[in-house]
Every structure is written in C-alpha cells, then in structure tokens.
C-alpha cells in the first residue's frame, strides 16, 4: 500500500497557478424545490470551454433530474504553467487540467464554508434513481467525509465486493489493482480540506493515491452499486483512460470493477457517437433508429451494435434532447453569473 508522501510542504508554484487559473462558474437552477438542496450545499460540474456537446448533455441531463448545479467552465492549461508545474511531476497536460479544475472546486467549497458538496465531471451517467438513492445513502451514513459515488476499482470483483455493507465499503488496497473515480466525488468540509492538502503537498493526477484519503478518514467510503458511471468510450484525458466498445480493454474494465452490472439501471447515452448528418437523415426519426445508425458507422457488426444499443436509455432521451446536445453552441453561455 502506498504510504503518505514524504514531502509535506505546500507547493507554492501550484498555489500561484491556481490563483491565475481561468474559471467561469455559472449557477444553474432547474428546480427551486430540488430535494438535493436539503442534503448538499453545492454541486459542481467541471466542463472545458471547448466541450460544448458535453455541456449541452449535462444541461439536458440535470434538467430531467431537476438538479441545481454550478457549471465550472475551465480552459486548457497554459503551456508555461504546464512546464513550470511538471518539471518534477510526470503528468500530461489534460491530467494537470483535471487536477487544477478539481482543486479549484475544493478551494471554492472551503472558501464558502459549505458543509458538503459533490464534484462531477461532464461524462457522467446517473442511475435512474440517483436523487432518491443518494439521499438514502447519505441518510444512512450522515458522518461521511468522502465518498466515491462511482469508482473505477480494479480490485472490486477480486476482493472488495466482499467488503460491501449497507451499500458502501472501504477498499482493501493492492498496488497491482488501482482505484480511480474522480468523475463523481462527495466531500464534507473536512473531506475537502484533506483532499486539498494531499494535492497541494504532492502534485499528481487527481484521483491517484485515493488510499491517502482512506488512510486518514475513517468515514470515507465507496458506494456500491455505483450511483454514477462514466462514459468509458470517451475520455478527454488520454487513450489509456478510454475503453472502446466491445474490446478486450472494455471487457476487462467491467469484469474487474463490477459484479453483475446492469446498464439498464442507468440513463446511459453515448453522446460522443452522435452524428449530425445521421440526425438529419429522414430514416432516423426515432431515438432507437438514430442510435442504431450511429453505431453502424462505428461498429458495423450487428451483434456488437445490438449489445451496445441495449445499454442505452432509449426511452429517457428524445430527439429534441439529441438535437439540443448536437447544437454547436450552448444556451448556458449567455447566462454567466459569477459566484
């Protein structure tokens, strides 16, 4: 198991970079009576300025779930900042961008003294009963300081599935079986403080060394079944994070990180396969026809098409939703509000 890093001084260059980091927060209210507001002070969704389709997807998704949130618009890391911060740390530019964006959210949480928050990334897939399940989970474990709402735990089917109790578990760590999952993290104020300390004293890819949270926080957990999945067919970080459809890489991921995963329990939609030309085709007038046509251009194989299409929530999204997601602009950009 990885031990706590020896270096415990604050990385001043990192803190300087964070002060200059370009972020535009936009408050989005979908329902003033949203039940999540009674349990969570803030919900962040990180999105790159260039990723309009993901931004539109989140807009549609959270409207349907009546979730209020703060869209955290971030830009690419400045090359000079990247060179400065990675002199002694092996990270790619997207990995550094991921870390900085999460750290910005943590600083914002602490600065505003929120009692708790959820930080999402923009490739999330929510369970069909996400809101009620999250409320029930937090009610069962009210002292939680940190929780992965959807882990990439490569030691789950091998070992950690046996640790699940009351829908949560604390992982048994094995250096040969990594644990990731920054796409959906819950923090208390204390949990956010601990995570910020870890990353400001030891710069790394954000969800590297999650064991450092579990080593010091007795009320840190992973929920199972996952309340949140991520779209593994699309990654803005690197090809190593991406799992292409119906490949051995994808199979190994689901085989290691889950037991009896049922995609139909989630409102899953692979927005990265959407093809504007196919949307305009007169033969793709239903969501199922459109998704089938998109998968045909990517996979070709009828059996694979059927397998992937069966994961999708064809009755949750409609053609108007798909059109909005496909727009090359975002209506959210017109309503920027500073926090």
Helices and strands as residue ranges (DSSP letters): H 12-20, E 23-28, G 35-38, E 42-48, H 52-65, E 69-74, H 79-85, H 93-111, E 116-121, E 124-126, H 130-140, E 146-148, E 152-153, G 160-163, E 168-169, E 179-180, E 184-188, H 189-201, H 211-214, E 220-223, E 228-230, H 248-257, G 263-265, G 271-273, H 276-279, H 287-298, H 302-309, H 319-326, G 331-335
